[in-house]
Amino acid sequence: MTTAEADHSTVARVIRTRRSVRHYRPDPVPAPLLRELTDLALEAPSSFNLQARSIVVVAGEEGRQALTRATGGQPHPQEAPVMLVFVAESAAWCEDRGDIWETALEGGAWSGKFAAASPDDARAFYEDPSRRGLEREYAVKDAMIAASFLMIAAQAAGLATSPMNGWDEEEVKKAIGVDGRDDVHIALLMPLGYPAETRLHPGRRDRALTCFSESYGR
């Protein structure tokens, strides 16, 4: 088996065995592993490489209690040793993100011409979504891609996660110190820890119902 084949087999196995876990052991996630997982999440692609998403790591008792209240008492924040809040930054396109262009240029990923044009190109691209009120949607997409990366990386490391719905955005914002700000949005909450339960695969719909060729429904 070639390296590429082995890598593919491993990734396929990790994806197929990942489950959403609601109950967690109290064992702490080692700090180096937590840093690696968040670093891997932040490797996710983003529109214009604006990286219009951040992760807030909430491991303290006070913060997790606040998130418990924000989620209506769901078990995840009460049991998981770490809660991850994925934040979408809808104003990234009109902010100074010169560090991004400089890093890409210095690393040889972008030419000088491309890097110099990127700020104006990004602003020109986002002006239309901004007029249509879609800035939040674009940023949330970037945050969700990063969250997906983290779920797969966590599974490969023997940890469990669960993408959470059912929370009050304003309460979550208060918990992480951004209440009152309309330029940041909560894309997703995610518990992270060692599973205290084993969940079976619930199955997926027949492929013919969810994967089509050329046009939807065929």
GROMACS elastic network, one bead per residue, 0.5 to 0.9 nm:
[ bonds ]
;  ai    aj funct       b0    kb
    1     4     6  0.81415   500
    1     5     6  0.59840   500
    1     6     6  0.63369   500
    2     5     6  0.51070   500
    2     6     6  0.61730   500
    2     7     6  0.85701   500
    3     6     6  0.50596   500
    3     7     6  0.60528   500
    3     8     6  0.85214   500
    4     7     6  0.50999   500
    4     8     6  0.61220   500
    4     9     6  0.85743   500
    5     8     6  0.50972   500
    5     9     6  0.61190   500
    5    10     6  0.86172   500
    6     9     6  0.50908   500
    6    10     6  0.61808   500
    6    11     6  0.86569   500
    7    10     6  0.51608   500
    7    11     6  0.61728   500
    7    12     6  0.85169   500
    8    11     6  0.52288   500
    8    12     6  0.60149   500
    8    13     6  0.85123   500
    9    12     6  0.51783   500
    9    13     6  0.61369   500
    9    14     6  0.86651   500
   10    13     6  0.51539   500
   10    14     6  0.61970   500
   10    15     6  0.86757   500
   10   156     6  0.87236   500
   11    14     6  0.51192   500
   11    15     6  0.61909   500
   11    16     6  0.85826   500
   11   152     6  0.83529   500
   11   156     6  0.83307   500
   12    15     6  0.52508   500
   12    16     6  0.61317   500
   12    17     6  0.86193   500
   13    16     6  0.51655   500
   13    17     6  0.60840   500
   13    18     6  0.86023   500
   14    17     6  0.53329   500
   14    18     6  0.61567   500
   14   152     6  0.67496   500
   14   153     6  0.85784   500
   14   155     6  0.63839   500
   14   156     6  0.59426   500
   15    18     6  0.55008   500
   15    19     6  0.88928   500
   15   152     6  0.64382   500
   15   155     6  0.80423   500
   15   156     6  0.88060   500
   16    19     6  0.83923   500
   16   201     6  0.86784   500
   17   155     6  0.80853   500
   17   201     6  0.78128   500
   18   151     6  0.80612   500
   18   152     6  0.73704   500
   18   155     6  0.60582   500
   18   156     6  0.87847   500
   18   160     6  0.78486   500
   18   161     6  0.85860   500
   18   201     6  0.86258   500
   19   155     6  0.85985   500
   19   160     6  0.75589   500
   19   161     6  0.77110   500
   19   162     6  0.76307   500
   19   198     6  0.85773   500
   19   199     6  0.64799   500
   19   200     6  0.75724   500
   19   201     6  0.70436   500
   20   160     6  0.72211   500
   20   161     6  0.58703   500
   20   163     6  0.71922   500
   20   199     6  0.76966   500
   21    24     6  0.75685   500
   21    76     6  0.83697   500
   21   160     6  0.62004   500
   21   161     6  0.59031   500
   21   162     6  0.55136   500
   21   191     6  0.86184   500
   21   195     6  0.66608   500
   21   196     6  0.82629   500
   21   197     6  0.71698   500
   21   198     6  0.78478   500
   21   199     6  0.70400   500
   22    74     6  0.87464   500
   22    75     6  0.66635   500
   22    76     6  0.55363   500
   22    79     6  0.86124   500
   22    80     6  0.86725   500
   22   160     6  0.89923   500
   22   161     6  0.80937   500
   22   162     6  0.68827   500
   22   191     6  0.83568   500
   22   195     6  0.81500   500
   22   196     6  0.84275   500
   22   197     6  0.79390   500
   23    75     6  0.67945   500
   23    76     6  0.62783   500
   23    79     6  0.64494   500
   23    80     6  0.72817   500
   23   194     6  0.88198   500
   23   195     6  0.62829   500
   23   196     6  0.53581   500
   23   197     6  0.61949   500
   24    27     6  0.84444   500
   24    75     6  0.89016   500
   24    76     6  0.74310   500
   24    79     6  0.54261   500
   24    80     6  0.51627   500
   24    81     6  0.78997   500
   24   160     6  0.80800   500
   24   191     6  0.87472   500
   24   192     6  0.82583   500
   24   193     6  0.61136   500
   24   194     6  0.56632   500
   24   197     6  0.72814   500
   25    28     6  0.85254   500
   25    79     6  0.68329   500
   25    80     6  0.68564   500
   25    81     6  0.79129   500
   25   193     6  0.70176   500
   25   194     6  0.55670   500
   25   195     6  0.59242   500
   25   196     6  0.51036   500
   25   197     6  0.88487   500
   26    79     6  0.64490   500
   26    80     6  0.64752   500
   26    81     6  0.58362   500
   26   193     6  0.77764   500
   26   194     6  0.77210   500
   26   196     6  0.88848   500
   27    80     6  0.86115   500
   27    81     6  0.69239   500
   27   193     6  0.74265   500
   27   194     6  0.68778   500
   28    31     6  0.85565   500
   28    80     6  0.87053   500
   28    81     6  0.56974   500
   28    82     6  0.78782   500
   28   193     6  0.72511   500
   28   194     6  0.82985   500
   29    32     6  0.85916   500
   29    33     6  0.69526   500
   29    34     6  0.63792   500
   29    81     6  0.70648   500
   29    82     6  0.74964   500
   29   159     6  0.86257   500
   29   192     6  0.81019   500
   29   193     6  0.62921   500
   29   194     6  0.78583   500
   30    33     6  0.53723   500
   30    34     6  0.62244   500
   30    35     6  0.87197   500
   31    34     6  0.50359   500
   31    35     6  0.61432   500
   31    36     6  0.85979   500
   32    35     6  0.51467   500
   32    36     6  0.62029   500
   32    37     6  0.87134   500
   33    36     6  0.50168   500
   33    37     6  0.61605   500
   33    38     6  0.86650   500
   33   157     6  0.83796   500
   34    37     6  0.51929   500
   34    38     6  0.62890   500
   34    39     6  0.85303   500
   35    38     6  0.52913   500
   35    39     6  0.60589   500
   35    40     6  0.86072   500
   36    40     6  0.61474   500
   36    41     6  0.86467   500
   37    40     6  0.50733   500
   37    41     6  0.62604   500
   37    42     6  0.87142   500
   37   149     6  0.88171   500
   37   150     6  0.61264   500
   37   151     6  0.89074   500
   37   153     6  0.63032   500
   37   154     6  0.66134   500
   37   157     6  0.87544   500
   38    42     6  0.62452   500
   38    43     6  0.87769   500
   38    55     6  0.75274   500
   38    57     6  0.88589   500
   38   146     6  0.89457   500
   38   150     6  0.67580   500
   39    42     6  0.51316   500
   39    43     6  0.65271   500
   39   150     6  0.87928   500
   40    43     6  0.51448   500
   40    44     6  0.73997   500
   40   146     6  0.83456   500
   40   149     6  0.68938   500
   40   150     6  0.65761   500
   40   153     6  0.71706   500
   41    44     6  0.57944   500
   41    55     6  0.88441   500
   41   145     6  0.82402   500
   41   147     6  0.63735   500
   41   148     6  0.76522   500
   41   149     6  0.50171   500
   41   151     6  0.84369   500
   41   153     6  0.78956   500
   42    45     6  0.81050   500
   42    51     6  0.80611   500
   42    53     6  0.84116   500
   42    54     6  0.79816   500
   42    55     6  0.84805   500
   42   146     6  0.59689   500
   42   147     6  0.87869   500
   42   149     6  0.81887   500
   42   150     6  0.84488   500
   43   146     6  0.74425   500
   43   149     6  0.81010   500
   44    51     6  0.85894   500
   44   142     6  0.80104   500
   44   143     6  0.88190   500
   44   145     6  0.63020   500
   44   146     6  0.50841   500
   44   147     6  0.86564   500
   44   148     6  0.87088   500
   44   149     6  0.65877   500
   45    48     6  0.87749   500
   45    49     6  0.66745   500
   45    51     6  0.76549   500
   45   142     6  0.73111   500
   45   145     6  0.74165   500
   45   146     6  0.76955   500
   46    50     6  0.62551   500
   46    51     6  0.54335   500
   46    52     6  0.72162   500
   46    53     6  0.85652   500
   46   139     6  0.85837   500
   46   141     6  0.83905   500
   46   142     6  0.52602   500
   46   143     6  0.83549   500
   46   145     6  0.80511   500
   46   146     6  0.86258   500
   47    50     6  0.60226   500
   47    51     6  0.72705   500
   47    52     6  0.80259   500
   47   122     6  0.87126   500
   47   138     6  0.79806   500
   47   139     6  0.83374   500
   47   142     6  0.70207   500
   48    51     6  0.79882   500
   48    93     6  0.88699   500
   48   118     6  0.77263   500
   48   121     6  0.86629   500
   48   122     6  0.63895   500
   49    52     6  0.81152   500
   49   100     6  0.75447   500
   49   101     6  0.88663   500
   50    53     6  0.85547   500
   50    92     6  0.66544   500
   50    93     6  0.69238   500
   50    97     6  0.73286   500
   50   100     6  0.72704   500
   50   122     6  0.83982   500
   51    54     6  0.79118   500
   51    89     6  0.86377   500
   51    92     6  0.79680   500
   51   100     6  0.85644   500
   51   139     6  0.86544   500
   51   142     6  0.73432   500
   51   143     6  0.85556   500
   52    87     6  0.84713   500
   52    88     6  0.60839   500
   52    90     6  0.68627   500
   52    91     6  0.80306   500
   52    92     6  0.55677   500
   52    93     6  0.80110   500
   52   138     6  0.88551   500
   52   139     6  0.57468   500
   52   140     6  0.84684   500
   52   142     6  0.67024   500
   52   143     6  0.74009   500
   53    86     6  0.69829   500
   53    87     6  0.54460   500
   53    89     6  0.55782   500
   53    90     6  0.86507   500
   53    92     6  0.87953   500
   53   139     6  0.67439   500
   53   140     6  0.77169   500
   53   142     6  0.64282   500
   53   143     6  0.50861   500
   53   144     6  0.88659   500
   53   146     6  0.80156   500
   53   184     6  0.89505   500
   53   187     6  0.89756   500
   54    85     6  0.82531   500
   54    86     6  0.59407   500
   54    87     6  0.50977   500
   54    88     6  0.66931   500
   54    89     6  0.77098   500
   54   143     6  0.73079   500
   54   146     6  0.89020   500
   55    84     6  0.64661   500
   55    85     6  0.56107   500
   55    87     6  0.60234   500
   55   143     6  0.85873   500
   55   147     6  0.89465   500
   56    83     6  0.82419   500
   56    84     6  0.57314   500
   56    85     6  0.50053   500
   56    86     6  0.65277   500
   56    87     6  0.74346   500
   56   176     6  0.73322   500
   57    82     6  0.68720   500
   57    83     6  0.61171   500
   57    85     6  0.65937   500
   57    86     6  0.89748   500
   58    61     6  0.85306   500
   58    63     6  0.59748   500
   58    64     6  0.64637   500
   58    67     6  0.89238   500
   58    81     6  0.85995   500
   58    82     6  0.57710   500
   58    83     6  0.50189   500
   58    84     6  0.60921   500
   58    85     6  0.75920   500
   58   176     6  0.81201   500
   59    62     6  0.86521   500
   59    63     6  0.69887   500
   59    64     6  0.66764   500
   59    80     6  0.87496   500
   59    81     6  0.59796   500
   59    83     6  0.63098   500
   59    84     6  0.85885   500
   60    63     6  0.54279   500
   60    64     6  0.62462   500
   60    65     6  0.86237   500
   60    81     6  0.83051   500
   60    82     6  0.80639   500
   61    64     6  0.52438   500
   61    65     6  0.60800   500
   61    66     6  0.86256   500
   61    78     6  0.88691   500
   61    81     6  0.88712   500
   62    65     6  0.51719   500
   62    66     6  0.62854   500
   62    67     6  0.87778   500
   62   175     6  0.88352   500
   63    66     6  0.50791   500
   63    67     6  0.63269   500
   63    68     6  0.85980   500
   63    83     6  0.87970   500
   63   175     6  0.61281   500
   63   176     6  0.75369   500
   64    68     6  0.60305   500
   64    69     6  0.86558   500
   64    77     6  0.55718   500
   64    78     6  0.66363   500
   64    80     6  0.87770   500
   64    81     6  0.85153   500
   64    82     6  0.79183   500
   64    83     6  0.69323   500
   64   175     6  0.84164   500
   65    69     6  0.63536   500
   65    70     6  0.86055   500
   65    77     6  0.71764   500
   65    78     6  0.68515   500
   65   175     6  0.89260   500
   66    69     6  0.52018   500
   66    70     6  0.62385   500
   66    71     6  0.87465   500
   66    77     6  0.88552   500
   66   171     6  0.78085   500
   66   172     6  0.75912   500
   66   174     6  0.83468   500
   66   175     6  0.56010   500
   66   176     6  0.89507   500
   67    71     6  0.60972   500
   67    72     6  0.86142   500
   67    73     6  0.85177   500
   67    77     6  0.63103   500
   67    78     6  0.85427   500
   67    83     6  0.82954   500
   67   167     6  0.84180   500
   67   171     6  0.76565   500
   67   172     6  0.61538   500
   67   175     6  0.64641   500
   67   176     6  0.89531   500
   67   189     6  0.89679   500
   68    71     6  0.51954   500
   68    72     6  0.63631   500
   68    73     6  0.50371   500
   68    74     6  0.62948   500
   68    75     6  0.76232   500
   68    76     6  0.78347   500
   68    77     6  0.52902   500
   68    78     6  0.62223   500
   69    72     6  0.51939   500
   69    73     6  0.55792   500
   69    74     6  0.82760   500
   69   167     6  0.86805   500
   69   168     6  0.88564   500
   69   171     6  0.78981   500
   69   172     6  0.88371   500
   70    73     6  0.75733   500
   70   166     6  0.86655   500
   70   167     6  0.54622   500
   70   168     6  0.53196   500
   70   169     6  0.76525   500
   70   170     6  0.82751   500
   70   171     6  0.51817   500
   70   172     6  0.57509   500
   70   175     6  0.82256   500
   71    74     6  0.57598   500
   71    75     6  0.89839   500
   71    77     6  0.82134   500
   71   164     6  0.88602   500
   71   165     6  0.82310   500
   71   166     6  0.59397   500
   71   168     6  0.64998   500
   71   171     6  0.86489   500
   71   172     6  0.83308   500
   72   166     6  0.76797   500
   72   167     6  0.68964   500
   72   168     6  0.82959   500
   73    76     6  0.86255   500
   73    77     6  0.82037   500
   73    78     6  0.79392   500
   74    77     6  0.68767   500
   74    78     6  0.74275   500
   74   166     6  0.87331   500
   75    78     6  0.52198   500
   75    79     6  0.61165   500
   75    80     6  0.82881   500
   76    79     6  0.54605   500
   76    80     6  0.56940   500
   76    83     6  0.82937   500
   76   162     6  0.83261   500
   76   164     6  0.86729   500
   76   190     6  0.83561   500
   76   191     6  0.59642   500
   76   192     6  0.87691   500
   77    80     6  0.55965   500
   77    81     6  0.78492   500
   77    82     6  0.76999   500
   77    83     6  0.63346   500
   77   190     6  0.86390   500
   77   191     6  0.64201   500
   78    81     6  0.81582   500
   79    82     6  0.87172   500
   79   191     6  0.86486   500
   79   193     6  0.87614   500
   80    83     6  0.68072   500
   80   191     6  0.57056   500
   80   192     6  0.59512   500
   80   193     6  0.54816   500
   80   194     6  0.78567   500
   80   195     6  0.86776   500
   81   191     6  0.78200   500
   81   192     6  0.68571   500
   81   193     6  0.59775   500
   81   194     6  0.86318   500
   82   190     6  0.85066   500
   82   191     6  0.59434   500
   82   192     6  0.52366   500
   82   193     6  0.64961   500
   83   189     6  0.70509   500
   83   190     6  0.57151   500
   83   192     6  0.60035   500
   83   193     6  0.87501   500
   84   188     6  0.81935   500
   84   189     6  0.58066   500
   84   191     6  0.61273   500
   84   192     6  0.72009   500
   85   172     6  0.84165   500
   85   176     6  0.83255   500
   85   186     6  0.71501   500
   85   187     6  0.77196   500
   85   188     6  0.60405   500
   85   190     6  0.64384   500
   85   191     6  0.88208   500
   86   140     6  0.87852   500
   86   143     6  0.61007   500
   86   144     6  0.77162   500
   86   146     6  0.82621   500
   86   147     6  0.70752   500
   86   185     6  0.86099   500
   86   186     6  0.62044   500
   86   187     6  0.54901   500
   86   188     6  0.51811   500
   86   189     6  0.63349   500
   86   190     6  0.79903   500
   87   139     6  0.86523   500
   87   140     6  0.77581   500
   87   143     6  0.65767   500
   87   184     6  0.65347   500
   87   185     6  0.56545   500
   87   187     6  0.56148   500
   87   188     6  0.73809   500
   88   136     6  0.72029   500
   88   137     6  0.87822   500
   88   138     6  0.86391   500
   88   139     6  0.50095   500
   88   140     6  0.51209   500
   88   141     6  0.82574   500
   88   142     6  0.74430   500
   88   143     6  0.57161   500
   88   144     6  0.88129   500
   88   183     6  0.84112   500
   88   184     6  0.55921   500
   88   185     6  0.50398   500
   88   186     6  0.61622   500
   88   187     6  0.59630   500
   89    92     6  0.57843   500
   89    93     6  0.89683   500
   89   135     6  0.86725   500
   89   136     6  0.74424   500
   89   139     6  0.58015   500
   89   140     6  0.78969   500
   89   143     6  0.87386   500
   89   183     6  0.60332   500
   89   185     6  0.65420   500
   90    93     6  0.74416   500
   90   134     6  0.87968   500
   90   135     6  0.51545   500
   90   137     6  0.80554   500
   90   138     6  0.74091   500
   90   139     6  0.53324   500
   90   140     6  0.80939   500
   90   182     6  0.86102   500
   90   183     6  0.55039   500
   90   184     6  0.61175   500
   90   185     6  0.75958   500
   91    94     6  0.57456   500
   91    95     6  0.65499   500
   91   135     6  0.73784   500
   91   136     6  0.84762   500
   91   139     6  0.86316   500
   91   183     6  0.56698   500
   91   184     6  0.77475   500
   92    95     6  0.51820   500
   92    96     6  0.79411   500
   92    97     6  0.76781   500
   92   139     6  0.83897   500
   92   183     6  0.86611   500
   93    96     6  0.82009   500
   93    97     6  0.82623   500
   93   119     6  0.80195   500
   93   122     6  0.62812   500
   93   123     6  0.58725   500
   93   126     6  0.67872   500
   93   135     6  0.89255   500
   94    97     6  0.86511   500
   94   119     6  0.85858   500
   94   122     6  0.84213   500
   94   123     6  0.63969   500
   94   126     6  0.86511   500
   95    98     6  0.89814   500
   96    99     6  0.83153   500
   96   119     6  0.84097   500
   97   100     6  0.56929   500
   97   101     6  0.72289   500
   97   119     6  0.80284   500
   98   101     6  0.52889   500
   98   102     6  0.61369   500
   98   103     6  0.85706   500
   98   119     6  0.81570   500
   99   102     6  0.50852   500
   99   103     6  0.60259   500
   99   104     6  0.86118   500
  100   103     6  0.52946   500
  100   104     6  0.63164   500
  100   105     6  0.86096   500
  101   104     6  0.52871   500
  101   105     6  0.61135   500
  101   106     6  0.85899   500
  101   110     6  0.81731   500
  101   114     6  0.89644   500
  101   115     6  0.54048   500
  101   116     6  0.76362   500
  101   118     6  0.74346   500
  101   119     6  0.81548   500
  102   105     6  0.50852   500
  102   106     6  0.59720   500
  102   107     6  0.84418   500
  102   115     6  0.75336   500
  103   106     6  0.51805   500
  103   107     6  0.60279   500
  103   108     6  0.85688   500
  103   109     6  0.85586   500
  104   107     6  0.52589   500
  104   108     6  0.62887   500
  104   109     6  0.51598   500
  104   110     6  0.54788   500
  104   111     6  0.84073   500
  104   115     6  0.74467   500
  105   108     6  0.52544   500
  105   109     6  0.60754   500
  105   110     6  0.50247   500
  105   111     6  0.61870   500
  105   112     6  0.63598   500
  105   114     6  0.86723   500
  105   115     6  0.63685   500
  106   109     6  0.77217   500
  106   110     6  0.82093   500
  107   110     6  0.77368   500
  108   111     6  0.68663   500
  110   113     6  0.80643   500
  110   114     6  0.60247   500
  110   115     6  0.60044   500
  111   114     6  0.51582   500
  111   115     6  0.61267   500
  111   116     6  0.84931   500
  112   115     6  0.51893   500
  112   116     6  0.60110   500
  112   117     6  0.85702   500
  113   116     6  0.52254   500
  113   117     6  0.62422   500
  113   118     6  0.86424   500
  114   117     6  0.52507   500
  114   118     6  0.60711   500
  115   118     6  0.52066   500
  115   119     6  0.77927   500
  116   119     6  0.70615   500
  116   120     6  0.82980   500
  117   120     6  0.57129   500
  117   121     6  0.60125   500
  117   122     6  0.86221   500
  118   122     6  0.59079   500
  118   123     6  0.84987   500
  119   122     6  0.52456   500
  119   123     6  0.62977   500
  119   124     6  0.86549   500
  120   123     6  0.51225   500
  120   124     6  0.60623   500
  120   125     6  0.85247   500
  121   124     6  0.51094   500
  121   125     6  0.61050   500
  121   126     6  0.86457   500
  122   125     6  0.50993   500
  122   126     6  0.61584   500
  122   127     6  0.86139   500
  123   126     6  0.52007   500
  123   127     6  0.60711   500
  124   127     6  0.54551   500
  124   128     6  0.77679   500
  125   128     6  0.66334   500
  125   129     6  0.78029   500
  126   129     6  0.53165   500
  126   130     6  0.59530   500
  126   131     6  0.86125   500
  126   134     6  0.89524   500
  126   135     6  0.75836   500
  127   130     6  0.50556   500
  127   131     6  0.62699   500
  127   132     6  0.88053   500
  128   131     6  0.51709   500
  128   132     6  0.64293   500
  128   133     6  0.87089   500
  128   134     6  0.85461   500
  129   132     6  0.50257   500
  129   133     6  0.60545   500
  129   135     6  0.59216   500
  129   138     6  0.82829   500
  130   133     6  0.50352   500
  130   134     6  0.57251   500
  130   135     6  0.53847   500
  130   136     6  0.88821   500
  131   134     6  0.76895   500
  131   135     6  0.87476   500
  132   135     6  0.82018   500
  133   136     6  0.74606   500
  133   137     6  0.84173   500
  134   137     6  0.51842   500
  134   138     6  0.63657   500
  134   139     6  0.88102   500
  135   138     6  0.53391   500
  135   139     6  0.63848   500
  135   140     6  0.86788   500
  136   139     6  0.52475   500
  136   140     6  0.60591   500
  136   141     6  0.86508   500
  136   183     6  0.82571   500
  136   184     6  0.81574   500
  136   185     6  0.72275   500
  137   140     6  0.51306   500
  137   141     6  0.62999   500
  137   142     6  0.89421   500
  138   141     6  0.52933   500
  138   142     6  0.67509   500
  139   142     6  0.52305   500
  139   143     6  0.63947   500
  139   144     6  0.87563   500
  139   185     6  0.85324   500
  139   187     6  0.85651   500
  140   144     6  0.60982   500
  140   145     6  0.86654   500
  140   185     6  0.76988   500
  140   186     6  0.79508   500
  140   187     6  0.54367   500
  140   188     6  0.86899   500
  141   144     6  0.51579   500
  141   145     6  0.63623   500
  141   146     6  0.88170   500
  141   187     6  0.82760   500
  142   145     6  0.52807   500
  142   146     6  0.65036   500
  142   147     6  0.88162   500
  143   146     6  0.51642   500
  143   147     6  0.62634   500
  143   148     6  0.87698   500
  143   187     6  0.63573   500
  143   188     6  0.79481   500
  144   148     6  0.61958   500
  144   149     6  0.86704   500
  144   187     6  0.67741   500
  144   188     6  0.72578   500
  145   148     6  0.51331   500
  145   149     6  0.64071   500
  145   150     6  0.88293   500
  146   149     6  0.51311   500
  146   150     6  0.64099   500
  146   151     6  0.88689   500
  147   150     6  0.50998   500
  147   151     6  0.63067   500
  147   152     6  0.88666   500
  147   163     6  0.81820   500
  147   188     6  0.77589   500
  147   190     6  0.82068   500
  148   151     6  0.51737   500
  148   152     6  0.64932   500
  148   153     6  0.86872   500
  148   163     6  0.88661   500
  149   152     6  0.54521   500
  149   153     6  0.62284   500
  149   154     6  0.86175   500
  150   153     6  0.50066   500
  150   154     6  0.59020   500
  150   155     6  0.84857   500
  150   161     6  0.88128   500
  151   154     6  0.51735   500
  151   155     6  0.62389   500
  151   156     6  0.87396   500
  151   159     6  0.88642   500
  151   160     6  0.77356   500
  151   161     6  0.61704   500
  151   162     6  0.78754   500
  151   163     6  0.84036   500
  151   190     6  0.88369   500
  151   192     6  0.88580   500
  152   155     6  0.51744   500
  152   156     6  0.63252   500
  152   157     6  0.87602   500
  153   156     6  0.51617   500
  153   157     6  0.63736   500
  153   158     6  0.89405   500
  153   159     6  0.86575   500
  154   157     6  0.50435   500
  154   158     6  0.64181   500
  154   159     6  0.50440   500
  154   160     6  0.63407   500
  154   161     6  0.72440   500
  154   192     6  0.79081   500
  154   193     6  0.87312   500
  155   158     6  0.51995   500
  155   159     6  0.52221   500
  155   160     6  0.59201   500
  155   161     6  0.77539   500
  156   159     6  0.73967   500
  157   160     6  0.88202   500
  158   193     6  0.89111   500
  158   194     6  0.72647   500
  158   195     6  0.87596   500
  159   192     6  0.68765   500
  159   193     6  0.54581   500
  159   195     6  0.67855   500
  160   191     6  0.79030   500
  160   192     6  0.58168   500
  160   193     6  0.55415   500
  160   194     6  0.57222   500
  160   195     6  0.56063   500
  161   190     6  0.62778   500
  161   191     6  0.53859   500
  161   193     6  0.69042   500
  161   194     6  0.86459   500
  161   195     6  0.83717   500
  162   189     6  0.83232   500
  162   190     6  0.55836   500
  162   191     6  0.60041   500
  162   192     6  0.76389   500
  163   188     6  0.66969   500
  163   189     6  0.62281   500
  163   190     6  0.50425   500
  163   191     6  0.75856   500
  164   167     6  0.79541   500
  164   188     6  0.64321   500
  164   189     6  0.52610   500
  164   190     6  0.58232   500
  164   191     6  0.79996   500
  165   188     6  0.73970   500
  165   189     6  0.74247   500
  167   170     6  0.89530   500
  167   171     6  0.79984   500
  167   172     6  0.74484   500
  167   189     6  0.83691   500
  168   171     6  0.53353   500
  168   172     6  0.62360   500
  168   173     6  0.86796   500
  169   172     6  0.50514   500
  169   173     6  0.61044   500
  169   174     6  0.86492   500
  169   185     6  0.77326   500
  169   186     6  0.62200   500
  170   174     6  0.62754   500
  170   175     6  0.86925   500
  170   178     6  0.88719   500
  170   179     6  0.64550   500
  170   180     6  0.81150   500
  170   186     6  0.87631   500
  171   174     6  0.50598   500
  171   175     6  0.62710   500
  171   176     6  0.88977   500
  171   179     6  0.78335   500
  172   176     6  0.64987   500
  172   177     6  0.86457   500
  172   178     6  0.86558   500
  172   179     6  0.82316   500
  172   186     6  0.74521   500
  172   189     6  0.89063   500
  173   176     6  0.53596   500
  173   177     6  0.60325   500
  173   180     6  0.80050   500
  173   181     6  0.84047   500
  173   184     6  0.87826   500
  173   185     6  0.79333   500
  173   186     6  0.72888   500
  174   177     6  0.50558   500
  174   178     6  0.58894   500
  174   180     6  0.82915   500
  175   178     6  0.78811   500
  175   179     6  0.81116   500
  176   179     6  0.79534   500
  178   181     6  0.57974   500
  178   182     6  0.89291   500
  178   184     6  0.76749   500
  179   182     6  0.85014   500
  181   184     6  0.62060   500
  181   185     6  0.83590   500
  182   185     6  0.71812   500
  186   189     6  0.78052   500
  192   195     6  0.88114   500
  195   198     6  0.73134   500
  199   202     6  0.85264   500
  200   203     6  0.87893   500
  201   204     6  0.85895   500
  204   207     6  0.80575   500
  205   208     6  0.82567   500
  205   209     6  0.67218   500
  205   210     6  0.71893   500
  206   209     6  0.55778   500
  206   210     6  0.70752   500
  206   211     6  0.88789   500
  207   210     6  0.53059   500
  207   211     6  0.56156   500
  207   212     6  0.84959   500
  208   211     6  0.58524   500
  208   212     6  0.70660   500
  208   217     6  0.89027   500
  208   218     6  0.83346   500
  209   212     6  0.78338   500
  209   217     6  0.76811   500
  209   218     6  0.88054   500
  210   216     6  0.89536   500
  210   217     6  0.81079   500
  211   216     6  0.82597   500
  211   217     6  0.82279   500
  211   218     6  0.83345   500
  212   215     6  0.64711   500
  212   216     6  0.58949   500
  212   217     6  0.61703   500
  212   218     6  0.52692   500
  213   216     6  0.73173   500
  213   217     6  0.83330   500
  213   218     6  0.61306   500
  214   218     6  0.76723   500
  215   218     6  0.60808   500
